[in-house]
Amino acid sequence: MDSSNKNGTFSRIAQWTCLSIAILSSGGYAIYYKFRVVKKPGIYTSPQFRQFLLSHCSSLNKEYWPTAWCVGGRLQTIARVLFQSRPQQPYRVELVPTPDGGEFSLHWVDNEAHGNQYHKKARPTVIILPGLTGYSRCGYVLHMVDSVVKLGYRAVVFHNRGLGGAKLKTPYTFSAAYTEDFNIAVKRVKEHLPEAPLMAAGTSLGGMILFNYLAKHGEQTQLNAAFTVSTPWNVFESTKNIERPINRILLNSHLARNLRKGVKDHITMFEKHYDPEISLALKANTIREFDSKFTTKVFGYENVNQYYEDACLHNKVQDVKIPTVCLNAGDDPISPMHALPISATAQQDNVALVVTHYGGHLGFLNSFWPRGKTLWHTIFSEVVDAFFQRGIVEFRRNR
C-alpha cells in the first residue's frame, strides 16, 4: 500500500470514527433525554384540587419535552429572552392616581373583537403582573395577553410606579412585599367591571407581589382565582442561589443593572430624598446589594434581612383563600427546588404547586426553535380557561 492510499484509508477511518462517535453520542443523549429529562409535572395540593386541574388542564397530564438543545435551567432562562417573539397588542393606557400623590399605569386589551360571546361588562378579566422591571411589551407578557385574548377574555397589565408610561411622582418604586398599589388596581378594575369574573397572574417578582397580596387580604380579596409562574418562595434561599458564581455572572449582574437603570432614569426624584445613600445604590452589582442600599431605604426597613423576611412566601401558603395555581421549574436558578413549599401546598385546598423537572426561570421552552408560546403559557391558558369556563363554583363544590 503506497503512502497516498494509506493516507486516504486513514482519512476515511478517521471520518467514520468521528461519525460513529457522533452517532453514539447523539444516541446516548437521546436515551438520556427520553428517560431522565422527559417527565410529567408534579402536582402538590389536595386530592380535590389535583383532580380539578387534571380534568381541565390537559398539559398537566402529559410529559414535558424541553427544548433538547437547551435543557438546563440557565440555558432555558437565557434562550427565552434571546429568541421569543413579540406578538403585537393594541393597549389602551390608563393612569391611576394613588393617595400619596403618585401614579401607576394599567394597559388594557378590552378584546371587543374576540370576546363577542360576552357582554362587555361581564367579560372575564385577567390582571397580569410582569416580573422585575417588566412591562406590557415584554415578549412573555405579550404572549400571556395573546393567550387571554384568544380565549375571548379581557387582559389588563399592571405596572409598578415609573413603568409603563407612568411618571414617577413620589420617591417610591416597588418591592416584593409592597402590595398597596396592586390592591388599588384590583379595586379600580372591579369598579369598572363589577359583573366580570376577575383573575390575576403574576410572573417572578410579579408573582411575589400577587401572592403577598393574596396572603394579606385572604377572603377579602375581590379576585376569584390566581396564577403565578417562576415565583421565588424563600427570598433568602433565592438570594444564595443567584449569588453563586455562574448565576451571578449570567443573571444577577444583569438584573442589578436593570434596577440601577430604573434609579438613574429618575435620579432627580431620588436625590431629593435619599442623597447620599442613592450613590451607593448606583454602585450595586447584585440584587441583594441594591436592596440593601435602596429598597430597604425606600420602604423603611431596618436592613435587608428584615425586608426579605417580609417578602418571603413559603410561610404564607395557608393564608391564601382563593384557588391559586403556582408553576415552578425544579432547575430554576432564581427559585431553587429545595426552597419550594411542597409539603405546605400538599396540605392546602386552595393552593396547587405544579413543578416541572426542567424549565429554568420563565423558560419552559418546548420546541426546537422556541419563538412562540412556551409550556408555561399553555398551562397558564388552560388554568385561566378552567376557572372561567368550568367555574369557581365547580371548584369550590368539589372541595
MOWO-V730523 format. One record per helix or strand. SS is the DSSP state (H for helix, E for strand). FROM is the first residue (numbers start at 1). TO is the last residue. If there is no record, write none. Layout:
ss = [SS	SS]
from = [FROM	FROM]
to = [TO	TO]
//
This chain:
ss = [H	E	E	H	H	E	H	E	E	H	E	H	E	H	E	H	E	H	H	H	H	H	H	H	E	H	H	E	H	H]
from = [3	39	42	47	58	63	73	92	103	120	125	139	154	180	198	205	225	235	245	267	277	287	304	317	323	337	342	351	375	392]
to = [37	40	44	56	61	64	83	97	109	122	129	150	158	192	203	220	229	242	265	274	281	298	311	319	329	339	345	356	390	397]
//
